[in-house]
Amino acid sequence: MPHFHAQYAEYEGVYDFEANLIEGTLPRKQAKLVEAWALLHSDELNAAWKAWNNHGEIIKIEGLR
């Protein structure tokens, strides 16, 4: 299943590309930021996932700061 990991301090959440939390936990404020980020970067997430599965290539996407 296409997914990404988000980390904040000692917390980690795993999200699908529609910004749904699949596993783990993040504080509410950070979770909302990650969800918004995922929706803004959905095309990049899909392209990175395809590159990884087709060629083993890792494409970094600028995260939150």
C-alpha positions as YAML, in Angstrom:
chain: A
units: angstrom
residues:
- id: 1
  name: MET
  ca: [0.00, 0.00, 0.00]
- id: 2
  name: PRO
  ca: [1.42, 3.42, -0.89]
- id: 3
  name: HIS
  ca: [2.30, 5.29, 2.30]
- id: 4
  name: PHE
  ca: [4.76, 7.64, 3.97]
- id: 5
  name: HIS
  ca: [6.13, 8.09, 7.46]
- id: 6
  name: ALA
  ca: [5.96, 11.32, 9.46]
- id: 7
  name: GLN
  ca: [8.04, 11.89, 12.59]
- id: 8
  name: TYR
  ca: [7.82, 14.47, 15.32]
- id: 9
  name: ALA
  ca: [9.95, 14.13, 18.47]
- id: 10
  name: GLU
  ca: [9.27, 10.61, 19.79]
- id: 11
  name: TYR
  ca: [6.09, 10.21, 17.70]
- id: 12
  name: GLU
  ca: [5.70, 8.57, 14.31]
- id: 13
  name: GLY
  ca: [2.67, 8.20, 12.07]
- id: 14
  name: VAL
  ca: [2.22, 6.26, 8.85]
- id: 15
  name: TYR
  ca: [-0.17, 7.86, 6.35]
- id: 16
  name: ASP
  ca: [-1.67, 6.87, 3.03]
- id: 17
  name: PHE
  ca: [-1.57, 9.38, 0.17]
- id: 18
  name: GLU
  ca: [-5.08, 10.65, 0.99]
- id: 19
  name: ALA
  ca: [-3.71, 11.83, 4.38]
- id: 20
  name: ASN
  ca: [-5.36, 9.07, 6.42]
- id: 21
  name: LEU
  ca: [-3.44, 7.85, 9.46]
- id: 22
  name: ILE
  ca: [-2.79, 4.12, 9.01]
- id: 23
  name: GLU
  ca: [-0.59, 3.43, 12.02]
- id: 24
  name: GLY
  ca: [1.05, 5.23, 14.92]
- id: 25
  name: THR
  ca: [0.29, 8.62, 16.36]
- id: 26
  name: LEU
  ca: [1.27, 12.28, 16.22]
- id: 27
  name: PRO
  ca: [0.14, 15.15, 18.44]
- id: 28
  name: ARG
  ca: [-3.05, 16.74, 17.03]
- id: 29
  name: LYS
  ca: [-1.40, 19.96, 15.81]
- id: 30
  name: GLN
  ca: [1.38, 18.10, 13.97]
- id: 31
  name: ALA
  ca: [-1.08, 15.55, 12.57]
- id: 32
  name: LYS
  ca: [-3.15, 18.36, 11.02]
- id: 33
  name: LEU
  ca: [-0.01, 19.85, 9.44]
- id: 34
  name: VAL
  ca: [1.02, 16.47, 8.00]
- id: 35
  name: GLU
  ca: [-2.48, 15.90, 6.62]
- id: 36
  name: ALA
  ca: [-2.47, 19.29, 4.88]
- id: 37
  name: TRP
  ca: [1.06, 18.66, 3.55]
- id: 38
  name: ALA
  ca: [0.04, 15.27, 2.13]
- id: 39
  name: LEU
  ca: [-2.88, 16.76, 0.25]
- id: 40
  name: LEU
  ca: [-0.67, 19.50, -1.21]
- id: 41
  name: HIS
  ca: [2.01, 17.00, -2.28]
- id: 42
  name: SER
  ca: [-0.14, 14.09, -3.46]
- id: 43
  name: ASP
  ca: [1.22, 14.19, -7.03]
- id: 44
  name: GLU
  ca: [4.80, 14.17, -5.75]
- id: 45
  name: LEU
  ca: [4.03, 11.33, -3.34]
- id: 46
  name: ASN
  ca: [2.60, 9.22, -6.15]
- id: 47
  name: ALA
  ca: [5.57, 9.95, -8.44]
- id: 48
  name: ALA
  ca: [8.05, 9.09, -5.68]
- id: 49
  name: TRP
  ca: [6.21, 5.85, -4.91]
- id: 50
  name: LYS
  ca: [6.27, 4.81, -8.58]
- id: 51
  name: ALA
  ca: [9.98, 5.67, -8.89]
- id: 52
  name: TRP
  ca: [10.77, 3.55, -5.84]
- id: 53
  name: ASN
  ca: [8.71, 0.56, -7.00]
- id: 54
  name: ASN
  ca: [9.86, 0.70, -10.63]
- id: 55
  name: HIS
  ca: [13.54, 1.60, -10.24]
- id: 56
  name: GLY
  ca: [14.43, 1.55, -6.54]
- id: 57
  name: GLU
  ca: [14.98, 5.31, -6.83]
- id: 58
  name: ILE
  ca: [14.38, 7.47, -3.77]
- id: 59
  name: ILE
  ca: [12.92, 10.89, -4.52]
- id: 60
  name: LYS
  ca: [12.90, 13.28, -1.59]
- id: 61
  name: ILE
  ca: [9.99, 15.65, -1.14]
- id: 62
  name: GLU
  ca: [10.48, 18.81, 0.86]
- id: 63
  name: GLY
  ca: [8.88, 18.33, 4.25]
- id: 64
  name: LEU
  ca: [7.52, 20.68, 6.86]
- id: 65
  name: ARG
  ca: [9.90, 22.97, 8.72]
...
